[in-house]
Amino acid sequence: MQTFTDTEGRLWNIKGTLGAFERVKTSCGVDMLDLPTTQSCLKQISDVFTLGRVLYVMCEEQANYRGLTPEQFADGFNADVLHAASEALIEEVIFFAGKTCARRCRWPSTRRERRTGRWPRHCRRESGASGRRWTRRWIGT
């Protein structure tokens, strides 16, 4: 869970869950988990107004608990807060996607798979100094 503080001194928690990312997708039309790279994620939220809507949806429960409307939530943002909030959001997306990637990846089970390199797109084979070796590595950065 990542946090940021707005201009009013309120602490906001960004918790990356499947439900939260689904709410963002249905409310804002932004698929935060559309990755092979984080660049596609960054392109989707490059507009500051879209980023503000995404942040509100991610923090909506907290805003409702504090009795804030979306406009009051947005009034707590200046350039520095927006930068810190976007960094927290990106880190949470990367953390969530990295965990799910590690579960989706599997070691090549047959010689043919090892020879042809049939791995998921987000994993790759690396060669080390000691020769060939297979590793799971997230390349969504």
ZADO-1210 file (C-alpha; in nm, 4 decimals, padded with zeros to 6 digits):
<atoms>
<atom x="00.0000" y="00.0000" z="00.0000" code="MET" pos="1"/>
<atom x="00.1381" y="00.3375" z="-00.1035" code="GLN" pos="2"/>
<atom x="00.0532" y="00.6706" z="00.0596" code="THR" pos="3"/>
<atom x="00.0608" y="01.0399" z="-00.0218" code="PHE" pos="4"/>
<atom x="-00.0418" y="01.3563" z="00.1618" code="THR" pos="5"/>
<atom x="-00.2501" y="01.6332" z="00.0047" code="ASP" pos="6"/>
<atom x="-00.2183" y="02.0099" z="00.0606" code="THR" pos="7"/>
<atom x="-00.4613" y="01.9946" z="00.3521" code="GLU" pos="8"/>
<atom x="-00.2377" y="01.7476" z="00.5359" code="GLY" pos="9"/>
<atom x="-00.4694" y="01.4495" z="00.4823" code="ARG" pos="10"/>
<atom x="-00.2980" y="01.1149" z="00.4383" code="LEU" pos="11"/>
<atom x="-00.4345" y="00.9018" z="00.1509" code="TRP" pos="12"/>
<atom x="-00.3687" y="00.5312" z="00.1042" code="ASN" pos="13"/>
<atom x="-00.3588" y="00.3764" z="-00.2412" code="ILE" pos="14"/>
<atom x="-00.4299" y="00.0082" z="-00.2061" code="LYS" pos="15"/>
<atom x="-00.3889" y="-00.1923" z="-00.5258" code="GLY" pos="16"/>
<atom x="-00.6517" y="-00.4613" z="-00.5380" code="THR" pos="17"/>
<atom x="-00.8263" y="-00.6272" z="-00.8276" code="LEU" pos="18"/>
<atom x="-01.1518" y="-00.4629" z="-00.7203" code="GLY" pos="19"/>
<atom x="-00.9934" y="-00.1177" z="-00.7141" code="ALA" pos="20"/>
<atom x="-00.8421" y="-00.1607" z="-01.0606" code="PHE" pos="21"/>
<atom x="-01.1759" y="-00.2879" z="-01.1904" code="GLU" pos="22"/>
<atom x="-01.3548" y="00.0192" z="-01.0507" code="ARG" pos="23"/>
<atom x="-01.0988" y="00.2410" z="-01.2242" code="VAL" pos="24"/>
<atom x="-01.1561" y="00.0571" z="-01.5522" code="LYS" pos="25"/>
<atom x="-01.5359" y="00.0857" z="-01.5355" code="THR" pos="26"/>
<atom x="-01.5468" y="00.4434" z="-01.4011" code="SER" pos="27"/>
<atom x="-01.2629" y="00.6054" z="-01.5953" code="CYS" pos="28"/>
<atom x="-01.2074" y="00.3702" z="-01.8864" code="GLY" pos="29"/>
<atom x="-00.8420" y="00.3278" z="-01.7876" code="VAL" pos="30"/>
<atom x="-00.7092" y="-00.0257" z="-01.7669" code="ASP" pos="31"/>
<atom x="-00.4304" y="00.0050" z="-01.5114" code="MET" pos="32"/>
<atom x="-00.3236" y="-00.3556" z="-01.5608" code="LEU" pos="33"/>
<atom x="-00.2850" y="-00.3284" z="-01.9386" code="ASP" pos="34"/>
<atom x="00.0801" y="-00.4067" z="-01.9300" code="LEU" pos="35"/>
<atom x="00.3560" y="-00.5441" z="-02.0992" code="PRO" pos="36"/>
<atom x="00.5228" y="-00.2225" z="-01.9896" code="THR" pos="37"/>
<atom x="00.4417" y="00.0593" z="-01.7564" code="THR" pos="38"/>
<atom x="00.4710" y="00.2970" z="-02.0527" code="GLN" pos="39"/>
<atom x="00.1246" y="00.1964" z="-02.1731" code="SER" pos="40"/>
<atom x="-00.0063" y="00.2613" z="-01.8235" code="CYS" pos="41"/>
<atom x="00.1604" y="00.6032" z="-01.8167" code="LEU" pos="42"/>
<atom x="00.0154" y="00.6949" z="-02.1557" code="LYS" pos="43"/>
<atom x="-00.3346" y="00.6254" z="-02.0258" code="GLN" pos="44"/>
<atom x="-00.2982" y="00.8625" z="-01.7303" code="ILE" pos="45"/>
<atom x="-00.0881" y="01.1334" z="-01.8956" code="SER" pos="46"/>
<atom x="-00.3827" y="01.3758" z="-01.8778" code="ASP" pos="47"/>
<atom x="-00.3953" y="01.5338" z="-01.5304" code="VAL" pos="48"/>
<atom x="-00.7749" y="01.5300" z="-01.5201" code="PHE" pos="49"/>
<atom x="-00.7837" y="01.1589" z="-01.5980" code="THR" pos="50"/>
<atom x="-00.5180" y="01.1044" z="-01.3328" code="LEU" pos="51"/>
<atom x="-00.7308" y="01.2970" z="-01.0832" code="GLY" pos="52"/>
<atom x="-01.0343" y="01.0799" z="-01.1592" code="ARG" pos="53"/>
<atom x="-00.8258" y="00.7639" z="-01.1253" code="VAL" pos="54"/>
<atom x="-00.6885" y="00.8809" z="-00.7905" code="LEU" pos="55"/>
<atom x="-01.0370" y="00.9679" z="-00.6681" code="TYR" pos="56"/>
<atom x="-01.1691" y="00.6232" z="-00.7594" code="VAL" pos="57"/>
<atom x="-00.8712" y="00.4593" z="-00.5862" code="MET" pos="58"/>
<atom x="-00.9323" y="00.6696" z="-00.2716" code="CYS" pos="59"/>
<atom x="-01.3117" y="00.6927" z="-00.2977" code="GLU" pos="60"/>
<atom x="-01.3878" y="00.4987" z="00.0212" code="GLU" pos="61"/>
<atom x="-01.1580" y="00.7241" z="00.2213" code="GLN" pos="62"/>
<atom x="-01.3057" y="01.0369" z="00.0627" code="ALA" pos="63"/>
<atom x="-01.6595" y="00.9228" z="00.1414" code="ASN" pos="64"/>
<atom x="-01.5571" y="00.8467" z="00.4999" code="TYR" pos="65"/>
<atom x="-01.4213" y="01.2020" z="00.5288" code="ARG" pos="66"/>
<atom x="-01.7312" y="01.3443" z="00.3611" code="GLY" pos="67"/>
<atom x="-01.5488" y="01.4868" z="00.0592" code="LEU" pos="68"/>
<atom x="-01.6943" y="01.5351" z="-00.2855" code="THR" pos="69"/>
<atom x="-01.4759" y="01.4749" z="-00.5939" code="PRO" pos="70"/>
<atom x="-01.4302" y="01.8521" z="-00.6277" code="GLU" pos="71"/>
<atom x="-01.3158" y="01.8878" z="-00.2662" code="GLN" pos="72"/>
<atom x="-01.0807" y="01.5929" z="-00.3164" code="PHE" pos="73"/>
<atom x="-00.9323" y="01.7588" z="-00.6273" code="ALA" pos="74"/>
<atom x="-00.8878" y="02.0898" z="-00.4418" code="ASP" pos="75"/>
<atom x="-00.6310" y="01.9175" z="-00.2203" code="GLY" pos="76"/>
<atom x="-00.3909" y="01.8726" z="-00.5122" code="PHE" pos="77"/>
<atom x="-00.1173" y="02.1001" z="-00.6365" code="ASN" pos="78"/>
<atom x="00.1686" y="02.0057" z="-00.8700" code="ALA" pos="79"/>
<atom x="00.3832" y="01.8506" z="-00.5963" code="ASP" pos="80"/>
<atom x="00.0975" y="01.6477" z="-00.4506" code="VAL" pos="81"/>
<atom x="-00.0092" y="01.5326" z="-00.7953" code="LEU" pos="82"/>
<atom x="00.3450" y="01.4153" z="-00.8672" code="HIS" pos="83"/>
<atom x="00.3692" y="01.2287" z="-00.5353" code="ALA" pos="84"/>
<atom x="00.0252" y="01.0715" z="-00.5868" code="ALA" pos="85"/>
<atom x="00.1083" y="00.9594" z="-00.9406" code="SER" pos="86"/>
<atom x="00.4359" y="00.8054" z="-00.8180" code="GLU" pos="87"/>
<atom x="00.2480" y="00.6192" z="-00.5448" code="ALA" pos="88"/>
<atom x="-00.0112" y="00.4987" z="-00.7959" code="LEU" pos="89"/>
<atom x="00.2505" y="00.3758" z="-01.0439" code="ILE" pos="90"/>
<atom x="00.4435" y="00.1971" z="-00.7693" code="GLU" pos="91"/>
<atom x="00.1277" y="00.0231" z="-00.6540" code="GLU" pos="92"/>
<atom x="00.0424" y="-00.0857" z="-01.0088" code="VAL" pos="93"/>
<atom x="00.3953" y="-00.2170" z="-01.0636" code="ILE" pos="94"/>
<atom x="00.3894" y="-00.4017" z="-00.7310" code="PHE" pos="95"/>
<atom x="00.0510" y="-00.5589" z="-00.8080" code="PHE" pos="96"/>
<atom x="00.1421" y="-00.6509" z="-01.1650" code="ALA" pos="97"/>
<atom x="00.4786" y="-00.7891" z="-01.0578" code="GLY" pos="98"/>
<atom x="00.3158" y="-01.0208" z="-00.8051" code="LYS" pos="99"/>
<atom x="00.0645" y="-01.1512" z="-01.0575" code="THR" pos="100"/>
<atom x="00.3396" y="-01.1919" z="-01.3178" code="CYS" pos="101"/>
<atom x="00.5412" y="-01.4108" z="-01.0832" code="ALA" pos="102"/>
<atom x="00.2407" y="-01.6355" z="-01.0391" code="ARG" pos="103"/>
<atom x="00.1663" y="-01.6553" z="-01.4137" code="ARG" pos="104"/>
<atom x="00.5226" y="-01.7363" z="-01.5147" code="CYS" pos="105"/>
<atom x="00.6293" y="-02.0958" z="-01.5089" code="ARG" pos="106"/>
<atom x="00.9568" y="-02.2649" z="-01.5662" code="TRP" pos="107"/>
<atom x="00.9923" y="-02.4320" z="-01.9065" code="PRO" pos="108"/>
<atom x="00.9118" y="-02.7950" z="-01.8444" code="SER" pos="109"/>
<atom x="01.0420" y="-02.9614" z="-02.1577" code="THR" pos="110"/>
<atom x="01.3638" y="-02.9382" z="-02.3538" code="ARG" pos="111"/>
<atom x="01.1727" y="-02.8072" z="-02.6513" code="ARG" pos="112"/>
<atom x="01.0307" y="-02.5191" z="-02.4466" code="GLU" pos="113"/>
<atom x="01.3771" y="-02.4373" z="-02.3147" code="ARG" pos="114"/>
<atom x="01.5272" y="-02.4552" z="-02.6620" code="ARG" pos="115"/>
<atom x="01.2590" y="-02.2485" z="-02.8370" code="THR" pos="116"/>
<atom x="01.2222" y="-02.0047" z="-02.5502" code="GLY" pos="117"/>
<atom x="00.8444" y="-02.0240" z="-02.5257" code="ARG" pos="118"/>
<atom x="00.7956" y="-01.8034" z="-02.2293" code="TRP" pos="119"/>
<atom x="00.5222" y="-01.5514" z="-02.1559" code="PRO" pos="120"/>
<atom x="00.5899" y="-01.2152" z="-02.3179" code="ARG" pos="121"/>
<atom x="00.6660" y="-01.0466" z="-01.9878" code="HIS" pos="122"/>
<atom x="00.9439" y="-01.2932" z="-01.8969" code="CYS" pos="123"/>
<atom x="01.2720" y="-01.3441" z="-02.0711" code="ARG" pos="124"/>
<atom x="01.5730" y="-01.5700" z="-02.0825" code="ARG" pos="125"/>
<atom x="01.9025" y="-01.4306" z="-01.9681" code="GLU" pos="126"/>
<atom x="02.2561" y="-01.5471" z="-02.0223" code="SER" pos="127"/>
<atom x="02.4909" y="-01.5048" z="-01.7310" code="GLY" pos="128"/>
<atom x="02.8681" y="-01.5188" z="-01.7133" code="ALA" pos="129"/>
<atom x="02.8477" y="-01.8855" z="-01.6188" code="SER" pos="130"/>
<atom x="02.6610" y="-01.9708" z="-01.9376" code="GLY" pos="131"/>
<atom x="02.2924" y="-02.0122" z="-02.0056" code="ARG" pos="132"/>
<atom x="02.0456" y="-02.0031" z="-01.7269" code="ARG" pos="133"/>
<atom x="01.6734" y="-01.9514" z="-01.7084" code="TRP" pos="134"/>
<atom x="01.5382" y="-01.6852" z="-01.4835" code="THR" pos="135"/>
<atom x="01.2036" y="-01.5305" z="-01.4195" code="ARG" pos="136"/>
<atom x="01.2332" y="-01.1619" z="-01.4562" code="ARG" pos="137"/>
<atom x="00.9752" y="-00.8873" z="-01.4712" code="TRP" pos="138"/>
<atom x="01.0535" y="-00.6466" z="-01.7558" code="ILE" pos="139"/>
<atom x="00.7587" y="-00.4144" z="-01.7147" code="GLY" pos="140"/>
<atom x="00.9696" y="-00.1208" z="-01.6010" code="THR" pos="141"/>
</atoms>
